[in-house]
Amino acid sequence: MRTAIWLYLFLFVAFFDLHAQYPILTPFAVSIGAAPSFIGLMMGMYSLTHLPGNVIAGYGVDRYGSRLFIVFSLAAAGGILLLQSKVTDPWQLLVLRSVSGFVLAFLSPACMSLLARIATDRVKQGKLMAGNGLIHTLASVVSPAAGAFMVAQIGFTTAFYVLGWILIGTAACAMLFIRELPTNWKQNKDLVSASPSKHVPIKNDEPATPTVPWLIYILPVAMACAQGILSFELPLMSTTKEGMMTTGLLFSVVSLGALITLSMLFLNRYSPFIRSLWGAFALALVYFSIAAGAPLPFYILLLMLGMAKGIIFPAIPSLLIELSGGLKYGRTFSILSIAFSIGAFIGPMLAGQLRNYVSPYYIAFIILMLAVSVLPFYTIRSGRNSAHFSRTG
């Protein structure tokens, strides 16, 4: 459990550092001459270069463990931020953001795989995944406003320089304090036998290949696409230093909404499939309300959006753990990260190209509703039992 505590601490610092860049990257790109369509390309390339990193992480984490990849990802991302502080041309920024996307692709699969290996039963796994979401959300509540405030006080160059050294320092601490845990196949066998859907057989204490339906990954693609659209649109509301403070606060409102639902621990009693499905439906409705100009304050809509996200994000990893049978966590979470990367690439690209013709928030609504419509078919095709539609305890 000590490993989990250290991991949560380092994750908080890392997520704080990374989310602090959200409200300042777009104004920084504009300040060096980038057009909105180019900014959409830059955000899309950041996500696209996640893909090879996710693939490497999937096999590497299962074979070599998580610690090496966590340290490398944090240290390399910090070094890139130091270089980013010297950027004077949009194309230089595009290259650095693309490389940053590749090195940070290792972080999420490695961290979630290590958390999953710490658990000794399915209940504890669910709690650890919820804890990961809580730490992520706590960091993202304050970091966007903090990043915008930092730039307003010390400028872009110094802000990127400080954030870069924070990541490098976190990597050094991770090297010292994170302890690698071996995969315990006997423990995984017990996890599979406790699963309500015993579809992954294990014989002679040897791991079997998990079979997660591909339809499940449509939801993470849609989620990341919608999030990418939001991350693209909010900073464009204003590129002045005063506007950056407002944008940072709006990002914090989204995270505060997620924190509210993450704190509702009774939600974990329900099936992760049910939470994923209805959470995505609620999220789609909020995006539609924003696109349609619902007569509600914008910050209230963003708070509701965050609350829907707080339901979905812990549920998706829990659902994948259940369907994978507790085996090959690295590959399972690698594919999840690939799905997020594809969606995060599509979202800003569509928003940048189509925002003059249709509201990007309406695009997010359509994509989420398509995912909600398709997701139930996995239970029909794979013959899942009714456990997915009930409480888990």
C-alpha positions as CSV (number, residue, x, y, z in Angstrom):
1,M,0.0,0.0,0.0
2,R,3.0,2.3,0.6
3,T,3.7,2.0,-3.2
4,A,0.1,3.2,-3.9
5,I,0.6,6.3,-1.6
6,W,3.8,7.3,-3.3
7,L,2.3,6.7,-6.7
8,Y,-0.7,8.9,-5.9
9,L,1.7,11.7,-4.7
10,F,3.7,11.6,-7.9
11,L,0.6,11.4,-10.0
12,F,-0.8,14.5,-8.3
13,V,2.4,16.5,-9.0
14,A,2.6,15.2,-12.6
15,F,-1.1,15.9,-13.4
16,F,-0.9,19.3,-11.7
17,D,2.0,20.1,-13.9
18,L,0.4,18.9,-17.1
19,H,-3.0,20.4,-16.6
20,A,-1.5,23.7,-15.7
21,Q,-0.6,24.0,-19.4
22,Y,-4.1,23.7,-20.7
23,P,-5.2,27.3,-20.5
24,I,-1.8,28.7,-21.6
25,L,-0.7,26.6,-24.6
26,T,-3.3,28.1,-27.0
27,P,-2.5,31.7,-26.1
28,F,1.2,30.9,-26.3
29,A,0.7,29.5,-29.8
30,V,-1.2,32.6,-30.8
31,S,1.5,34.8,-29.5
32,I,4.1,33.2,-31.8
33,G,1.8,33.5,-34.8
34,A,-0.2,30.2,-35.0
35,A,-3.7,30.3,-36.5
36,P,-6.7,28.4,-35.0
37,S,-6.5,25.7,-37.6
38,F,-2.8,25.2,-36.9
39,I,-3.5,25.0,-33.1
40,G,-6.1,22.2,-33.9
41,L,-3.4,20.4,-35.9
42,M,-0.9,20.8,-33.0
43,M,-3.3,19.4,-30.5
44,G,-4.2,16.6,-32.9
45,M,-0.6,15.7,-33.5
46,Y,0.1,15.6,-29.8
47,S,-2.6,12.9,-29.5
48,L,-1.6,11.1,-32.7
49,T,2.0,10.6,-31.5
50,H,0.5,9.0,-28.4
51,L,-0.3,5.9,-30.5
52,P,3.2,4.4,-31.0
53,G,4.0,5.2,-27.4
54,N,0.8,3.4,-26.2
55,V,1.7,0.3,-28.3
56,I,5.2,0.1,-26.9
57,A,4.0,0.7,-23.4
58,G,1.4,-2.1,-23.7
59,Y,4.0,-4.8,-24.3
60,G,6.9,-3.1,-22.4
61,V,4.9,-2.7,-19.1
62,D,3.9,-6.3,-19.1
63,R,7.5,-7.4,-19.7
64,Y,9.6,-4.9,-17.8
65,G,7.2,-3.4,-15.3
66,S,5.9,0.1,-14.7
67,R,8.7,1.9,-12.8
68,L,11.1,2.4,-15.7
69,F,8.4,3.8,-18.0
70,I,7.0,6.2,-15.3
71,V,10.4,7.7,-14.7
72,F,11.3,8.0,-18.4
73,S,8.0,9.6,-19.3
74,L,8.2,12.2,-16.5
75,A,11.8,13.1,-17.1
76,A,11.5,13.3,-20.9
77,A,8.4,15.4,-20.7
78,G,10.2,17.8,-18.3
79,G,13.1,18.1,-20.7
80,I,10.8,18.9,-23.6
81,L,9.1,21.7,-21.5
82,L,12.6,23.2,-20.9
83,L,13.1,23.3,-24.7
84,Q,9.5,24.6,-25.2
85,S,10.4,27.7,-23.1
86,K,12.8,28.7,-26.0
87,V,10.3,28.3,-28.9
88,T,9.8,31.2,-31.2
89,D,8.1,29.6,-34.2
90,P,4.8,27.6,-34.5
91,W,6.5,24.7,-36.3
92,Q,9.0,24.3,-33.5
93,L,6.1,24.1,-31.1
94,L,4.4,21.5,-33.3
95,V,7.5,19.3,-33.3
96,L,8.0,19.6,-29.5
97,R,4.4,18.9,-28.7
98,S,4.5,15.8,-31.0
99,V,7.5,14.4,-29.2
100,S,5.9,15.3,-25.9
101,G,2.8,13.3,-26.9
102,F,5.0,10.2,-27.6
103,V,6.9,10.3,-24.3
104,L,3.8,10.9,-22.2
105,A,2.0,8.0,-23.8
106,F,3.9,5.7,-21.4
107,L,2.6,7.3,-18.2
108,S,-1.0,6.3,-18.0
109,P,-0.7,2.6,-18.9
110,A,2.3,2.2,-16.6
111,C,0.5,3.9,-13.6
112,M,-2.8,2.1,-14.0
113,S,-1.1,-1.3,-14.5
114,L,0.9,-0.8,-11.3
115,L,-2.2,0.2,-9.4
116,A,-4.0,-2.8,-10.6
117,R,-1.2,-5.1,-9.6
118,I,-1.2,-3.7,-6.0
119,A,-4.8,-4.9,-5.5
120,T,-5.6,-8.3,-3.9
121,D,-9.3,-8.4,-4.9
122,R,-11.7,-6.8,-7.2
123,V,-13.1,-4.4,-4.6
124,K,-9.7,-3.1,-3.8
125,Q,-8.9,-2.7,-7.5
126,G,-12.1,-0.6,-8.0
127,K,-11.1,1.6,-5.0
128,L,-7.6,2.1,-6.3
129,M,-8.9,3.1,-9.8
130,A,-11.4,5.5,-8.2
131,G,-8.4,6.9,-6.2
132,N,-6.5,7.4,-9.4
133,G,-9.5,9.4,-10.8
134,L,-9.8,11.4,-7.6
135,I,-6.1,12.3,-7.6
136,H,-6.3,13.3,-11.2
137,T,-9.3,15.4,-10.6
138,L,-7.9,17.1,-7.4
139,A,-4.9,18.1,-9.4
140,S,-6.9,19.4,-12.3
141,V,-9.2,21.5,-10.1
142,V,-6.5,24.0,-9.2
143,S,-3.8,23.5,-11.8
144,P,-5.5,25.4,-14.8
145,A,-6.1,28.5,-12.8
146,A,-2.6,28.2,-11.3
147,G,-1.0,27.9,-14.7
148,A,-2.9,30.9,-16.0
149,F,-1.9,32.9,-12.9
150,M,1.7,31.8,-13.3
151,V,1.9,33.0,-16.9
152,A,0.2,36.3,-15.9
153,Q,2.9,36.9,-13.2
154,I,6.1,35.5,-14.8
155,G,5.4,35.0,-18.5
156,F,5.3,32.0,-20.8
157,T,9.1,31.3,-20.9
158,T,9.6,31.2,-17.2
159,A,6.4,29.3,-16.6
160,F,7.4,26.5,-19.0
161,Y,10.9,26.4,-17.5
162,V,9.5,26.0,-13.9
163,L,7.0,23.3,-15.0
164,G,9.7,21.4,-16.8
165,W,11.9,21.3,-13.7
166,I,9.0,20.2,-11.6
167,L,8.5,17.2,-13.8
168,I,12.2,16.3,-13.8
169,G,12.2,16.5,-10.0
170,T,9.1,14.3,-9.8
171,A,10.9,11.7,-12.1
172,A,13.9,11.6,-9.7
173,C,11.6,11.0,-6.7
174,A,9.7,8.3,-8.6
175,M,13.0,6.5,-9.3
176,L,13.8,6.5,-5.5
177,F,10.4,5.7,-4.0
178,I,8.3,3.7,-6.4
179,R,8.7,-0.1,-5.9
180,E,8.1,-2.4,-8.8
181,L,5.6,-5.2,-8.1
182,P,5.8,-8.6,-9.9
183,T,2.7,-10.0,-11.6
184,N,1.1,-12.6,-9.3
185,W,-0.7,-15.1,-11.6
186,K,-2.2,-16.9,-8.6
187,Q,-3.8,-13.7,-7.4
188,N,-5.1,-13.0,-10.9
189,K,-6.7,-16.5,-10.9
190,D,-8.5,-15.6,-7.7
191,L,-9.7,-12.3,-9.3
192,V,-11.0,-14.2,-12.3
193,S,-12.9,-16.7,-10.2
194,A,-14.5,-13.8,-8.3
195,S,-15.7,-12.1,-11.5
196,P,-19.4,-12.3,-12.3
197,S,-18.6,-13.2,-15.9
198,K,-16.1,-16.1,-15.9
199,H,-15.2,-15.9,-19.6
200,V,-11.4,-16.1,-19.2
201,P,-10.3,-19.6,-18.2
202,I,-7.0,-20.2,-16.4
203,K,-5.4,-23.6,-16.3
204,N,-2.4,-24.8,-14.4
205,D,-1.8,-21.3,-13.0
206,E,-0.8,-20.0,-16.4
207,P,-2.2,-16.8,-17.8
208,A,-4.8,-17.0,-20.6
209,T,-5.2,-14.3,-23.3
210,P,-8.0,-11.9,-22.2
211,T,-10.8,-11.1,-24.6
212,V,-12.1,-7.6,-24.2
213,P,-14.8,-6.8,-26.9
214,W,-13.6,-4.1,-29.2
215,L,-16.9,-2.3,-29.1
216,I,-16.0,-1.3,-25.5
217,Y,-13.3,1.0,-26.8
218,I,-15.7,3.1,-28.8
219,L,-16.7,4.9,-25.7
220,P,-13.2,6.1,-24.7
221,V,-12.7,7.3,-28.3
222,A,-15.9,9.3,-28.0
223,M,-15.0,10.6,-24.6
224,A,-11.6,11.8,-25.6
225,C,-12.9,13.4,-28.8
226,A,-15.4,15.4,-26.7
227,Q,-12.8,16.4,-24.2
228,G,-10.4,17.4,-27.0
229,I,-13.1,19.7,-28.5
230,L,-13.6,21.3,-25.1
231,S,-9.9,21.7,-24.5
232,F,-9.7,23.4,-28.0
233,E,-12.7,25.7,-27.6
234,L,-12.3,27.0,-24.1
235,P,-8.9,28.7,-24.5
236,L,-10.1,30.4,-27.8
237,M,-12.7,32.3,-25.8
238,S,-9.9,34.8,-24.9
239,T,-6.2,34.9,-25.5
240,T,-5.4,37.8,-23.3
241,K,-3.7,37.4,-19.9
242,E,-6.9,38.4,-18.2
243,G,-8.9,35.9,-20.4
244,M,-6.5,33.2,-19.5
245,M,-7.4,33.5,-15.9
246,T,-11.1,33.1,-16.8
247,T,-10.3,30.1,-19.0
248,G,-8.3,28.5,-16.2
249,L,-11.2,28.9,-13.8
250,L,-13.6,27.4,-16.3
251,F,-11.3,24.3,-16.6
252,S,-11.3,24.2,-12.8
253,V,-15.1,24.2,-12.7
254,V,-15.2,21.1,-14.9
255,S,-12.8,19.3,-12.6
256,L,-14.8,20.5,-9.6
257,G,-17.9,18.8,-11.1
258,A,-15.9,15.6,-11.6
259,L,-14.7,15.8,-8.0
260,I,-18.3,16.0,-6.7
261,T,-19.4,12.7,-8.4
262,L,-16.1,11.0,-7.6
263,S,-16.8,11.7,-3.9
264,M,-20.2,9.9,-4.2
265,L,-18.7,6.5,-3.2
266,F,-22.1,4.8,-3.3
267,L,-21.9,5.0,-7.1
268,N,-19.2,2.3,-7.0
269,R,-21.8,-0.2,-5.9
270,Y,-23.3,-0.1,-9.4
271,S,-22.0,-2.0,-12.4
272,P,-19.2,-0.2,-14.2
273,F,-21.1,-0.9,-17.5
274,I,-24.2,0.9,-16.2
275,R,-22.1,3.8,-15.0
276,S,-20.3,4.1,-18.3
277,L,-23.4,3.9,-20.4
278,W,-25.6,6.4,-18.4
279,G,-22.7,8.7,-17.7
280,A,-21.9,9.0,-21.4
281,F,-25.6,9.7,-22.1
282,A,-25.7,12.5,-19.5
283,L,-22.5,13.9,-20.9
284,A,-23.9,14.0,-24.5
285,L,-27.0,15.9,-23.2
286,V,-24.7,18.5,-21.6
287,Y,-22.8,19.0,-24.8
288,F,-26.0,19.4,-26.7
289,S,-27.2,22.0,-24.1
290,I,-24.1,24.0,-24.7
291,A,-24.4,23.8,-28.4
292,A,-28.1,24.8,-28.3
293,G,-27.4,27.7,-26.0
294,A,-29.5,26.4,-23.1
295,P,-30.7,29.2,-20.7
296,L,-28.3,28.3,-18.0
297,P,-25.0,30.0,-16.9
298,F,-22.1,28.6,-18.8
299,Y,-20.3,27.6,-15.6
300,I,-23.3,25.6,-14.5
301,L,-23.2,23.6,-17.7
302,L,-19.5,23.0,-17.3
303,L,-20.1,21.8,-13.7
304,M,-22.7,19.3,-15.0
305,L,-20.2,18.2,-17.7
306,G,-17.6,17.5,-15.1
307,M,-20.1,15.6,-13.0
308,A,-20.8,13.3,-15.9
309,K,-17.1,12.8,-16.5
310,G,-16.6,11.9,-12.9
311,I,-19.1,9.0,-13.3
312,I,-17.5,7.6,-16.5
313,F,-13.7,7.8,-16.0
314,P,-13.5,5.5,-12.9
315,A,-16.0,3.1,-14.5
316,I,-14.2,2.5,-17.7
317,P,-10.9,1.1,-16.1
318,S,-13.1,-1.0,-13.7
319,L,-15.0,-2.4,-16.6
320,L,-11.9,-3.3,-18.5
321,I,-10.4,-5.0,-15.4
322,E,-13.5,-7.1,-15.1
323,L,-13.6,-8.1,-18.8
324,S,-9.9,-8.8,-19.1
325,G,-10.0,-11.3,-16.3
326,G,-7.2,-9.6,-14.3
327,L,-4.6,-10.5,-16.9
328,K,-2.1,-8.5,-19.0
329,Y,-2.9,-5.1,-17.5
330,G,-0.2,-3.4,-19.5
331,R,-1.8,-4.3,-22.9
332,T,-5.4,-3.7,-21.6
333,F,-4.6,-0.2,-20.5
334,S,-2.4,0.4,-23.5
335,I,-5.3,-0.2,-25.8
336,L,-7.4,2.1,-23.6
337,S,-4.8,4.8,-23.9
338,I,-4.7,4.2,-27.7
339,A,-8.5,4.7,-27.8
340,F,-8.2,8.0,-25.8
341,S,-5.3,9.1,-28.1
342,I,-7.4,8.5,-31.3
343,G,-10.3,10.5,-29.8
344,A,-8.1,13.3,-28.6
345,F,-6.6,13.5,-32.2
346,I,-10.0,13.6,-33.9
347,G,-11.6,16.1,-31.6
348,P,-9.4,19.2,-32.0
349,M,-8.9,18.4,-35.7
350,L,-12.7,18.5,-36.3
351,A,-13.2,21.5,-34.1
352,G,-10.4,23.4,-35.9
353,Q,-11.7,22.6,-39.4
354,L,-15.5,22.8,-38.8
355,R,-16.0,25.5,-36.2
356,N,-16.9,28.1,-38.8
357,Y,-19.8,25.9,-40.1
358,V,-21.2,24.1,-37.0
359,S,-20.7,24.3,-33.2
360,P,-17.9,21.9,-32.2
361,Y,-20.0,21.1,-29.1
362,Y,-22.7,19.7,-31.4
363,I,-20.1,17.5,-33.0
364,A,-19.2,16.2,-29.5
365,F,-22.9,15.5,-28.8
366,I,-23.2,13.4,-32.0
367,I,-20.1,11.4,-31.4
368,L,-21.1,10.6,-27.8
369,M,-24.6,9.6,-28.8
370,L,-23.2,7.2,-31.4
371,A,-21.0,5.6,-28.8
372,V,-24.0,5.3,-26.4
373,S,-26.1,3.7,-29.1
374,V,-23.4,1.2,-30.0
375,L,-22.1,0.2,-26.5
376,P,-25.1,-2.1,-25.5
377,F,-24.5,-4.3,-28.6
378,Y,-21.4,-5.8,-26.9
379,T,-23.6,-7.5,-24.4
380,I,-25.6,-9.0,-27.2
381,R,-22.7,-10.1,-29.3
382,S,-20.7,-11.6,-26.4
383,G,-23.6,-13.0,-24.5
384,R,-22.8,-11.3,-21.3
385,N,-25.0,-12.2,-18.3
386,S,-27.2,-9.8,-16.4
387,A,-24.5,-9.0,-13.9
388,H,-23.5,-6.0,-16.0
389,F,-26.9,-4.4,-15.4
390,S,-27.0,-4.7,-11.7
391,R,-25.3,-3.6,-8.5
392,T,-21.9,-5.1,-7.8
393,G,-22.3,-5.2,-4.1
